[in-house]
Amino acid sequence: MQFHINGPVIPCSDADPLYATCTYDSDTDTVNATFCVPGFAVEQGTCVSICHDWDDDEPVDHFLADCTGATSVGDTCVVTASTGFYGGSVTCAESLERFFHRNTSKPLLEYGVVVAQACGPNVLTCSDGTTALTCDAGYTVEAGACIEVNNECNDDGKAATKVCQCEGTATCKVGEFCWEGQCQQEMNPCAKDKKMYCGVLQQQDSGAFEKDFEGSCHACDAEPTTCAEFFTFVAPEGCYHSCALGLTEKALVEWATEKFKGVECDEEDLTAMQADLAADGRGSLSGAGMLHIHAFAVVVVAIVVGVVASTPMFF
């Protein structure tokens, strides 16, 4: 585009080197920009410096930036750090270079970059050098740090130095217990129903319960005194049935023959108990209905002969 001011025709760019296209107002004898060269924008008819044309360089910067609207000095872009990195910034600032042409000097603006830094160990995204937002597989955020998660709780069901993945639905903090898919503060989840707990949390049980038995609750308030009474305790409707489902073969034989004064069940009694327990898998605190098949018909005699009396009580 060309215009003239009281004289010969002059190219638009000669009026101001930043003007790509322009108009001339003969009433005021002024030239107004309608479009400027790259790096400048029209503001009230004049070309002003802007930051423009941001290009992501993720392999170097370790982030992606959205610089929409970030065109003036001090404006910042929206930065999303790459996996495994944190921080990073893009800010519009005045360049050390300047634009010179035909005695016209204008500042150049450009984006200043601060590259993102690598996160700490096992951190996928984080807000600074120590605060985790999300963690790698096998870890979870605990107080701003990545804590290793046990796929299974410790033998006592309690998270010690690591958090515990509670049935795949909840992550228990250090010092909490996992019960029925929820993290609990108390060791005995049966107390609310005024019942007693049975399971691997009973440290004194000397391994009486199968390791995959997640515990249950019982309402027995006295010890059995005969084999018949013990049989009713562990029967499907008995007060200890849901707990008996988790007993090891050895423990059930021992309890039915030696543990309680007066209780001396024979092989036929034990075989009948085995049949009852094998038929019912209810009662586990986990809701999984852990079922343990006790092959007494084959092993009961050998176990009874070799069993060693133990002291744990389930009441």
Secondary structure, DSSP 4 states (H G I P E B T S, - for coil): -EEESSSSEEEHHHH-TTEEEEEEETTTTEEEEEEE-TTEEEETTEEEE--------HHHHSEEEE-TT--STT-B-EEEEPTTEE--EEEEEEEEEEEEETTEEEEEEEEEEE--EE-STTEEEESSSS-EEEE-TTEEEETTEEEEEESS--TTSB-SSSEEEETTTEEEPTT-EEETTEEESSS-TTGGGT-EEESTT-GGGTT-B-TT---EEE---S---SHHHHHHHHSTTSTTHHHHTTB-HHHHHHIIIIISTT----HHHHHHHHHHHHT-----TTSS-------HHHHHHHHHHH---------
